Amino acid sequence: MAKELEELKELIMAMEQHYPDLGTIIGVNEKKSASKLAKLYQGIASGDYLSDEVASAQLYADELVGSSYRKLKFSLREKLINALLNSDLKSKEANEYQKAYYDSYKQWAAVKILFGKNANIAAVTQALKLLKLSERFEFNAMAMGLASTLRIHYAIREGDLDKFAHYTKRYDFYLGLFRLEGKAEELYLDSVIAEVNSKEQKSGAMPALEDAFQQISALLQKGHSYRLNLYAALVQFSYFSAKKDYTAAKEVCKAHIDYFTNKSYEAHVPLQILCYQLLICCFNLKQFSERIELTQICKRYMQEGSYNWFKYQEVLLQMALYEGDYASAFDIHYQATKHPRFSLLPENVTEVWMVIRAHLYFLAISQAVEFNPKRFSIKSFRAKKFDNETLLYSKDKRGLNITIQIIQFVILLVEKKRTEAIDQIEALEQYAYRHLRKEEYLRHRIFIKMLLSIPLSAFNEPEFKKKNEQNLQKLNSAQSLTNAQLSEIEILPYESIWEILCNVFQSLPSRA
């Protein structure tokens, strides 16, 4: 979808959550149902208009993406933005913090406008009321701005020394917190930016993470706040995860969950992030029994269709795969990928789902699980399509690309494309030799060696199974030492894939 159309669809979906009658505002009713603006809105909302060319052809038959169409898009965007600014965002779904956040920024705009129009008495009354609200919910940047505005007012307009001193003190306090939060934010972003498009942690990252960990711990000695503690939790979690010390990472999550749980308001965003990280810890510690309890906890904080909800579903699905609960994995995949907001996810997230789908396709064609063909279509998977869907991680020669290389070869084996599998032997050998030579990739090298033995044994199951008895033992004992999390590379345990392949080839002829 074109970027501008994607932006419009995102605006429509964001507004429809709070504005059930959004269509009426746009002009979608009996009297105006034929208007071009209404048709553009309906076409984008329904997913019928995936490109400017398609939309323009439908609305302006004699014009190819011309000025009239561009003006129409601009008009729709303006109407949506105006509807957003004029709407009451206190929906039933919004929690107390979200309602306060939306309301505060509308009030903050009102304060600025009132001061701008010299309605100073009204502006100060509104500012004092808003300062209390911002202090309660720790909107520290806003509190700092309000304290600055009030001290200017009491100094220049009223000459009140006591109030000037009071709000200067408040300003200095929030400025200090704002600086701590800004530094914490910087430390977190520095630690995460390199991993956005790569699951492999770069060399030299560990010293930088350790430095960030030390700095963030020092910041917590100077103060506490919503944003400061959230970024601190993320840096500390990243540090222990990089060390693969998931026991310590789990304790970090629990400590910060306690901190945010004890707030006077319900801090949904930090709690949903920390619950998700706790889920990651349990996965990597192979504490799958905690999945059900964590599911219930996270449901309380997760908004369906949010970015974190999709990431949460991703881990739940993989945990189901590790438990051998393949039916649940198929159900989770269907619910997530069919969600209207799935198409709005960033590329680095949707590609992971494409890799997961390839694993489900493998389970389906190998008859390892019964599935509903109406909820998962085997015909929808194509090798070339899969290549195009994973361009980002295909550049990441370690990380998730290990899984991409392996699952593509495994699918060739199950689909009985024996000639193609044989042709791929040298390429896969070279890939393992060039990119997986380090000790941390031992488990992946062992499994690739096992896979390559299948065509080299003329696809004879008793032969390649016997050849790999020792390799299977090595695989079971070898730990994945790569810095990536278990859930980020080995989506389906290699032992499970091997067992399924052995079952598949038990009933197949051995000739190549």
C-alpha positions, 0 to 999 in steps of 0.5 A: 500500500502506498505510504499516503494511503497507509497513513490514511488507513492508520488514521481511520482505524485509530479514529474508529476506535473512539468515534463509531460514527466517523463515517457520518462525519466524513459524509458517509450517509444516505444523502452523501453516499455518492460523494468522492470523499465518502467513496475514498474513505470507504475504499481505504477502510475496507482495503479495496484501495491498495494503491493510488492508481486503483483509487484514482481509477475508481474515482476519476475514470478520466484522470490518472492520479492527478491534482483532483485526486491528490486534493481529495486525499488531502481533504480526507486527511484534514477531516480525519485530523480535525475529527481527532482534535475535536473528539472526546477520546475518553472511550470505554476502552481507554484506561485512566492513564490514557484518558488523562493523557488525551485530556491533558494535552487538549487542556495544554493546548487550551492554556497556550491559546488562552495566554496567546489571546491575553486571557491571562486569568482564565489561562492561569486557572486552567494551568494550575488545574492542569499542573496538578493533573500532570504531577499526578500522572507524571507528565513531567515534560508538561509539568516543567512547561507549565511551571515555566509558564506560571513563573513567567506569569507571576514574575512579569504580570503580577510581580509575585516573588513568593509564587515566582520562587515556588514555581521556579523550584517546581520548574527546577525539579521537573527539569532535573527529572526531564534530564534524567528521563532524556538520558535514560531514553538515549541509553535505551535507544542506543542499545536497541537501534542496531537490533531493529532489522537484525536478530544478531547482536553486533560484535562489541555490543556487550561492552556498550550494553554493560556501560548503559546498564551501569549508567542507568543504574546510577540514574535510578539513584538520583530519581524515579518516574514513569518514563525513567523507570520504564527505560531503566527496565528496558536497558536492564532487561536488554543487558541480562538478555544479551548475557543470556541470564534470563533468571536475572532478567526475570527478576528485573521484570518482576521488580519493575512490575511491582514498581508500576503496580504500586502507582496510584494509577494503572500504568498499562503501557509499562506493565504490558511491556514488562509482562511481555518481557517476562513471557520472553524470559519464561520462554528462554528458561523453557518454563512453558507451564507459566504461559497460561498464567501470564496469558491472563495477566497480559490480557488485562493490559494488552489492547487487541491490535496494538503493536505489543499485542502482535509481539505478544501473540508471536511469542505465545505462538512459538511457545505453543510450537515448543510445547507441541501444541500445534493446533493452538499455534495455527489458531494464534496465527490465524487470529493475528494475521487476519486482524485488520491492523496486521497490514500496518505493522512495520516490515521487521515484524511482518517478516517474522510472521512470514517465517512463522507461516513457513514453519506452519506450512511445513507442519501442514504438508508433513501432516504433523497436525490437523488444521482448518483449510479455511483458516490456513491455506496451503496454496497461499505459500510459494517459495518465490513469494516467501523470498520477497516477504523476507528481504529484510532478514535475508540480508542478516546472514546470521540471526533470523536468516539461519531459520529462513535458510533451514526452513526453505530447505526443509520444505523442499525435502517434504515437497519431494523436490529432490532435484532442487534439494540436491542442487541446494546442498553446496549452497547450504554448505557454503552458507554454514561455512561462511557465516556459522563457523563460530562456536555460538552457532554449533547447534545450527551447524549440526542441524544443517549437517543432519539435513544435508545428509538426507539427500546425500543418503538418497533420501533413505530414512533408515540410512540417514537416521542411523548416520545421525544418531550421534549428531542427534545426541550432540544436537540435544546436548548443544546449547544455542550460544548465539546472543539472539533469544531462543524465540528469535532464531529457532522458531520450531525446535530442531529436534521436532523438525528432525522427528517429523522429517524422519516420519515423512521419509519412512513411507517414501521411496528412496530413489532420487 
